[in-house]
Amino acid sequence: MKPLEPISPRLRMALGIIFFILFFALWAGVTLTGYVSPTFLASPVQMLQDGWWLLTERGFLTDIGMTAWRVFGGFAMATMVAVPLGIAMGAYKPIEALFEPFVSFARYLPASAFVPLLILWAGIGEMQKLLVIFIGSVFQLILMIAVIVAGTRKDLVEAAYTLGARQNGILRRVILPSAAPEIAETLRLVLGWAWTYVIVAELIGASSGIGYMIINAQSLMATGQMIFGIIVIGVIGLITDLAFRRLNLRLFAWRYA
């Protein structure tokens, strides 16, 4: 191995699969041999049995659908606010001076701390859960997008001015095409964070969703069900991440060539 030396996609996939195999082998070893009590950690076999029961007897697919809807709905709301505001902050310094102090302050506020207030403001319906994800994602996105836009190469901007471009043309033909691939990659990364916020949103006042199932399983000490719910979130998140990455490669193939 050499530092920063690229590897083939096939080798990358093989190494990733090997790690998963080792992880599950270790998990099975410490649980099936009785080294760890099933009260604290269910075995992979028990987890799969509990997962099958949830899917066939408890309608867990509905819970998965509700959780996915909340993640993508809240993240879409955050994106609609963060992308234009982040671009404006990165491109125009007065707008950055106006919003940056508040956004920097707000991004340190934990989304979970807003849950009691959001229940008062929006009740315990879907809007409350969407707003938790929105608050957890929007401020991070705004700052990250602003930094990306502000990092546009100055020589490209100066060359555009030299060629007679106007201010709107600079934004539309230089800044946005230059920043678009990095903005898309930032959206992909922050979408992963949104999956962590949805469980917080579903811990209180929910009657459906993966987080709701996990809380019910905790009251029954059903560790297999809890682990299955956590793994389902990871699998959906991984699939979403791969799909997002494939879309970015297709949209901005010139950037990754």
Residue pairs with C-beta under 8 A, 6 or more apart in sequence:
7 15
24 44
27 41
27 43
27 44
28 43
28 44
28 45
29 35
30 36
30 41
31 38
31 41
31 42
31 43
31 44
31 46
32 43
32 45
38 46
38 223
38 224
39 221
39 223
40 223
41 223
41 227
42 50
42 222
42 223
42 224
42 227
43 224
46 224
47 224
47 227
47 228
47 231
48 228
49 224
50 222
50 224
50 225
50 228
51 60
51 224
51 225
51 228
51 231
51 232
54 60
54 213
54 225
54 228
55 61
58 213
60 213
62 208
63 208
63 209
63 210
63 212
63 213
64 210
64 232
64 236
66 208
66 209
67 198
67 202
67 209
67 210
67 211
67 233
68 236
70 126
70 129
70 130
70 133
70 198
70 201
70 202
70 209
71 133
71 191
71 194
71 195
71 198
73 126
73 130
73 133
74 129
74 130
74 131
74 132
74 133
74 134
74 137
74 194
74 197
74 198
74 201
75 133
75 137
75 190
75 191
75 194
77 130
77 133
77 134
77 138
78 133
78 134
78 137
78 138
78 141
78 190
78 194
79 141
79 187
81 134
81 138
81 142
82 137
82 138
82 139
82 141
82 142
82 145
83 141
83 145
83 183
85 99
85 142
86 141
86 142
86 143
86 144
86 145
86 146
86 148
86 149
86 183
87 145
87 146
87 149
87 171
87 175
87 176
87 179
87 183
88 95
89 95
89 96
89 99
89 100
89 103
89 142
89 145
89 146
89 149
89 150
90 96
90 145
90 146
90 147
90 148
90 149
90 150
90 151
90 152
90 175
90 179
91 149
91 150
91 171
91 175
96 146
96 150
99 142
100 143
100 146
103 139
103 142
103 143
104 143
106 139
107 139
107 140
107 142
107 143
109 135
109 139
111 132
111 133
111 135
111 136
111 197
111 200
112 132
112 200
114 131
114 132
114 135
115 128
115 132
115 200
115 201
115 203
115 204
118 128
118 131
118 132
119 128
119 204
119 205
121 128
122 128
122 131
124 204
124 205
124 206
128 201
128 205
129 198
129 201
129 202
129 206
129 209
132 197
132 198
132 200
132 201
133 194
133 197
133 198
133 201
136 193
136 194
136 196
136 197
136 200
137 190
137 193
137 194
137 197
140 190
140 193
141 186
141 187
141 190
144 186
144 190
145 179
145 183
145 186
148 179
148 182
148 183
148 186
149 175
149 179
149 183
151 179
152 174
152 175
152 178
152 179
153 178
156 174
156 178
157 170
157 174
157 175
160 169
160 170
160 173
160 174
161 170
165 173
165 174
180 251
180 252
181 248
181 251
181 252
181 255
181 256
184 244
184 247
184 248
184 251
184 252
185 248
187 244
188 241
188 244
188 245
188 248
191 240
191 241
191 244
192 237
192 241
195 233
195 236
195 237
198 209
198 210
198 211
199 210
199 211
199 214
199 233
200 211
201 211
202 209
202 210
202 211
202 212
202 215
203 211
203 215
206 212
210 229
210 232
210 233
211 229
213 225
213 229
214 225
214 226
214 229
214 230
217 223
217 225
217 226
217 229
218 226
249 256
